[in-house]
Amino acid sequence: MTPGAIFTQLVHLALMLALAPLLVGLVRWLKARLMGRRGPSPLQPWRDLAKLARKQPLLAESASVMSVATPYLALAATSAAAALVPGFARGMALAPMADLILVAGLLALSRFALALAAMDVGTAFGDLGAAREMSFAAFAEPAFILSVLCFAILAGSTNLDAIGAAFADGGPGLRISLLLALLALLAVALAENGRMPVDNPATHLELTMVHEAMLLETSGRYLALWEMQAALRLMLWLSLLAALFLPFGTAPAFSGLGGWLLGLLAWVVKLGALAVALAVFESAIAKMRVFRVPEFLGAALLLALLGAVFLFLSTGLA
């Protein structure tokens, strides 16, 4: 393990944590501008986090130690997953562990912690939100795993660095299976982050919200941890999509300061483009009914399955 790999790993994790709230603020600002409003500053999420972190949390009488421990567990799991997803450089210290299956497991752990915290208080809305979250995950996780299978067949590995290197060299080429996997992952990313049309992150209508319903009884620094975890999850997913489908511009860990700066510039441009696309998409689409979400994710599961089947047939693995 070289000093460059350790340095880039530490810088990568620091950038992920620092830019995650800014990314959320940028998406909110872009959506406001697209709707003809001035909108809050992109720095507003950081201000909200700082304000919440200074407040004393209030716990319900029925809350147990789970309500205290789960915010830290969820943020730790999401941070570990974010550290594995390549950003501006490849070959970082944790690159040998950067497996898509491990990333899926860490995200599932953070989701489990959120649902556990929601059910710990024992309120009706918390239980409702947790039930919806886990039922959506029953469709989203298989779609994600089948999409991973597509990349494993094409790149010969589920390691993110190996996949990025193979795709950057143009080895797999343009395939219909990649388009199907992309569509499936986009649907899963929207569901995992509680974005439109699966969930509206700006709503507080009790009968339709999913993510917000699980946090109604959370306050103070615990709410700040949950908000940071949600922002980091969005940052992780956009970085993951960029690493899989836009692998160009990523610098090797040994390339030096010049290569790292170019890789950082390319990474920021890709994240900005994806943030703009997300803002435009959410401004142009309405939220679907909760009972239609399983159909939406079921379609994503079918697309990922078709992509895997096409690859099996085209590569002679069947």
C-alpha positions in Angstrom: 0.0 0.0 0.0 1.6 3.2 -1.2 1.5 6.6 0.5 -0.4 7.9 -2.6 -3.1 5.3 -2.1 -3.5 6.2 1.6 -3.5 9.9 0.8 -6.1 9.7 -2.0 -8.3 7.5 0.2 -8.3 10.0 3.0 -8.9 13.0 0.7 -11.7 11.0 -1.1 -13.6 10.3 2.2 -13.1 13.9 3.3 -14.5 15.2 0.0 -17.5 12.9 0.1 -18.4 14.1 3.6 -17.8 17.7 2.8 -19.6 17.8 -0.6 -22.6 15.6 0.3 -24.7 18.4 1.9 -23.5 20.8 -0.8 -24.9 18.4 -3.4 -28.2 18.3 -1.7 -28.3 22.0 -1.6 -27.4 22.3 -5.2 -30.2 20.0 -6.3 -32.7 22.0 -4.2 -31.4 25.3 -5.6 -31.6 24.0 -9.2 -35.2 22.8 -8.6 -36.2 26.2 -7.2 -34.7 28.0 -10.2 -36.4 25.7 -12.6 -39.7 26.5 -10.9 -39.1 30.2 -11.1 -38.2 30.7 -7.5 -35.0 32.1 -6.0 -34.4 29.1 -3.8 -32.1 28.7 -0.8 -28.4 28.8 -1.0 -26.6 25.5 -1.8 -24.8 26.1 1.6 -28.2 25.9 3.5 -27.9 22.1 4.2 -24.6 22.7 6.0 -26.2 25.5 8.0 -29.1 23.3 9.0 -26.8 20.5 10.0 -24.8 22.9 12.2 -27.9 24.2 13.8 -29.3 20.8 14.5 -26.0 19.5 15.9 -26.1 22.2 18.6 -29.6 21.3 19.8 -30.3 18.8 22.6 -32.2 15.8 21.2 -35.5 14.9 22.7 -36.4 11.2 22.9 -39.9 9.7 23.3 -40.7 7.9 26.6 -40.9 4.6 24.8 -37.6 5.0 23.0 -34.7 2.6 23.9 -31.0 2.7 23.3 -31.7 1.8 19.6 -32.9 5.4 19.0 -29.5 6.6 20.2 -27.2 4.0 18.5 -28.9 3.7 15.1 -28.0 7.2 13.8 -24.3 6.5 14.4 -24.6 3.0 12.9 -26.3 4.2 9.8 -23.9 7.0 9.2 -20.9 4.7 9.8 -22.2 2.1 7.4 -22.9 4.7 4.7 -19.5 6.4 5.2 -17.8 3.0 4.8 -19.7 2.4 1.6 -18.8 5.9 0.4 -15.2 5.3 1.0 -15.3 2.3 -1.3 -16.8 4.1 -4.3 -14.1 5.6 -6.5 -14.3 9.4 -6.9 -11.4 11.4 -8.4 -8.9 8.5 -8.3 -8.6 4.8 -8.7 -6.3 2.5 -6.8 -7.0 4.0 -3.4 -6.1 2.2 -0.1 -9.5 0.4 0.1 -9.7 -0.4 -3.6 -9.2 -4.2 -3.1 -12.3 -4.1 -0.8 -14.4 -1.9 -3.2 -16.8 -4.7 -4.2 -20.3 -3.9 -5.3 -21.7 -6.7 -3.2 -20.1 -5.2 -0.1 -21.4 -1.7 -1.0 -24.9 -3.2 -1.3 -24.5 -4.9 2.1 -23.4 -1.7 3.8 -26.3 0.3 2.3 -28.7 -2.5 3.4 -27.3 -2.2 7.0 -27.9 1.6 7.0 -31.5 1.0 5.8 -32.0 -1.6 8.5 -30.8 0.9 11.1 -33.2 3.5 9.9 -36.2 1.1 9.9 -35.2 -0.1 13.4 -35.0 3.5 14.7 -38.5 4.2 13.2 -40.0 1.2 14.9 -38.3 1.7 18.2 -40.5 4.6 19.2 -43.7 2.7 18.4 -45.6 5.4 16.6 -48.0 4.6 13.8 -46.2 6.7 11.2 -42.8 5.4 12.1 -44.0 1.8 11.7 -45.8 2.7 8.4 -42.7 4.4 7.0 -40.4 1.4 8.1 -42.8 -1.1 6.5 -42.9 0.8 3.2 -39.1 1.3 3.2 -38.5 -2.5 3.7 -41.1 -3.5 1.2 -39.5 -1.3 -1.4 -36.1 -2.7 -0.6 -37.5 -6.2 -1.3 -37.7 -5.2 -5.0 -34.7 -2.7 -5.1 -32.0 -5.0 -3.7 -32.6 -7.9 -6.2 -32.6 -5.4 -9.1 -29.3 -4.0 -7.8 -27.7 -7.5 -7.5 -28.8 -8.4 -11.0 -27.3 -5.2 -12.4 -24.1 -6.1 -10.6 -24.2 -9.5 -12.3 -24.2 -7.7 -15.7 -21.0 -5.8 -14.8 -19.5 -9.0 -13.4 -20.0 -10.8 -16.7 -18.6 -8.0 -18.8 -15.6 -7.0 -16.5 -15.0 -10.4 -14.9 -15.2 -8.9 -11.5 -17.5 -7.0 -9.1 -14.7 -4.8 -7.9 -15.4 -1.1 -8.8 -11.8 -0.3 -9.8 -11.7 -3.3 -12.1 -15.0 -2.4 -13.6 -14.0 1.2 -14.1 -10.7 0.2 -15.7 -12.4 -2.2 -18.1 -15.0 0.3 -19.1 -12.5 3.1 -19.5 -10.6 1.1 -22.0 -13.7 0.5 -24.0 -13.5 -3.3 -23.7 -17.2 -4.1 -23.2 -18.3 -1.7 -25.9 -21.9 -0.5 -26.3 -24.4 -3.1 -25.3 -28.1 -3.1 -24.9 -27.5 -4.9 -21.6 -25.7 -1.9 -20.2 -28.6 0.3 -21.1 -31.0 -2.0 -19.3 -28.7 -2.1 -16.2 -28.4 1.7 -16.3 -32.2 2.1 -16.3 -32.5 -0.5 -13.5 -29.8 1.3 -11.4 -31.4 4.7 -11.9 -34.8 3.4 -10.6 -33.0 1.8 -7.6 -31.1 5.0 -6.9 -34.3 7.0 -6.9 -36.0 4.5 -4.5 -32.9 4.3 -2.2 -32.7 8.0 -1.8 -36.4 8.7 -1.5 -36.5 10.9 -4.6 -39.3 11.5 -7.0 -41.3 9.7 -8.2 -40.9 7.2 -5.4 -41.0 9.7 -2.5 -41.0 13.5 -2.2 -38.2 14.6 0.0 -39.9 18.0 0.5 -43.3 16.7 1.7 -44.7 16.2 5.1 -48.0 14.7 4.1 -48.3 11.8 6.4 -50.2 9.4 4.1 -47.7 9.5 1.3 -44.2 10.1 2.8 -41.8 7.2 3.4 -38.4 8.5 4.6 -39.8 11.5 6.5 -42.3 9.3 8.3 -39.4 7.4 9.9 -37.8 10.6 11.3 -40.9 12.4 12.8 -39.8 11.6 16.3 -36.1 12.5 15.8 -34.6 15.8 16.8 -31.4 17.6 17.6 -28.0 16.0 16.8 -29.7 12.7 16.0 -31.7 14.3 13.2 -28.4 16.0 12.0 -26.8 12.5 11.8 -29.8 11.1 9.8 -29.8 14.1 7.5 -26.0 13.8 6.9 -26.5 10.1 6.2 -29.2 10.8 3.6 -27.0 13.4 1.9 -24.0 11.0 1.9 -26.2 8.3 0.4 -27.2 10.6 -2.5 -23.5 11.5 -3.0 -22.6 7.8 -2.9 -25.2 6.9 -5.6 -24.2 9.7 -8.0 -20.6 8.8 -7.5 -21.4 5.1 -8.1 -23.3 5.9 -11.4 -20.4 8.1 -12.5 -17.8 5.4 -11.6 -19.8 2.7 -13.6 -21.0 4.6 -16.6 -18.7 7.6 -16.8 -15.3 6.2 -15.8 -13.3 8.6 -17.9 -11.1 11.2 -16.2 -10.4 9.2 -13.1 -6.8 9.5 -12.1 -4.6 6.6 -10.8 -3.6 7.0 -7.2 0.1 7.3 -8.2 -0.4 10.0 -10.8 0.6 12.8 -8.5 -0.9 16.2 -7.7 -1.5 17.2 -11.3 -3.3 14.0 -12.1 -5.3 14.2 -8.9 -6.5 17.7 -9.7 -7.6 16.7 -13.2 -9.4 13.7 -11.7 -11.1 16.0 -9.1 -12.2 18.4 -11.9 -13.6 15.5 -13.9 -15.4 14.1 -10.9 -17.0 17.5 -9.9 -18.1 18.0 -13.5 -19.8 14.5 -13.6 -21.4 15.1 -10.2 -22.7 18.5 -11.4 -24.1 17.0 -14.6 -25.9 14.3 -12.7 -27.2 16.8 -10.1 -28.6 18.9 -13.0 -30.2 15.8 -14.5 -31.8 14.9 -11.2 -33.2 18.4 -10.7 -34.6 18.5 -14.2 -36.2 15.1 -13.8 -37.8 15.8 -10.4 -39.1 19.1 -11.7 -40.8 17.5 -14.7 -42.4 14.5 -13.0 -45.1 14.0 -10.3 -44.9 11.6 -7.4 -46.6 8.3 -8.0 -49.0 6.7 -5.6 -47.4 4.5 -2.9 -49.1 1.4 -4.2 -47.5 1.9 -7.7 -43.9 2.0 -6.3 -43.6 -1.9 -6.3 -44.6 -1.9 -9.9 -42.0 0.7 -10.7 -39.3 -1.3 -8.9 -40.6 -4.5 -10.3 -40.0 -3.0 -13.8 -36.5 -2.2 -12.7 -36.0 -5.8 -11.6 -37.3 -7.0 -14.9 -34.9 -4.7 -16.8 -31.9 -5.9 -14.8 -33.0 -9.6 -15.3 -33.3 -9.1 -19.1 -29.9 -7.4 -19.2 -28.3 -10.4 -17.4 -30.1 -12.9 -19.7 -29.0 -11.1 -22.8 -25.4 -11.2 -21.6 -25.6 -14.8 -20.8 -26.9 -15.6 -24.3 -24.5 -13.2 -26.1 -21.4 -14.3 -24.2 -22.1 -18.0 -24.5 -22.4 -18.6 -20.7 -25.8 -20.1 -21.0 
